[in-house]
Amino acid sequence: MSDLNRRLKGWSLAPLGLLAAGCFGHLTPAGATMGGLEAPVLLGPVDHVGGGKPLASDKTGEFEGTAKHSFTHSESNGYSTDTDMSESSLGAEAEYATRNDKYKDIRLTEVKPQAVGFISGVKARVDVEGDVVKVKPVKGNAK
């Protein structure tokens, strides 16, 4: 049995995973914003903030979007190189799906985050899926 094997015998892999995770000082998650859109983007079965009856609505379509982020870091001969790239289709897809109709909402049904780290960087991706619904306005609730 090698010296390293004797030292690691009885250790769980969790502390080694935490140690390796500490090496990634530049981890940045993929993220996206849909600010500036007329139509709200809601997560889950919620159709409005606050109490009251659910709003009547009809499904008019489906929504899919992706946000990606990658970061790499390398050092060689005294030079350091960082590459940071972000890409997101969420805002454009949301605007297209609702056509800026103030009575259309996007209700996300699934959020699928993924990330992989490696010695020199990280890649992260978030895929979202949902339904586009047209909300039927209720008389007397307009402010």
Beta strands, then each sheet from edge to edge (+ up, - down):
strand 1: 41-43
strand 2: 57-76
strand 3: 79-88
strand 4: 104-118
strand 5: 121-135
sheet 1: 1+ 4+ 5- 2+ 3-
end
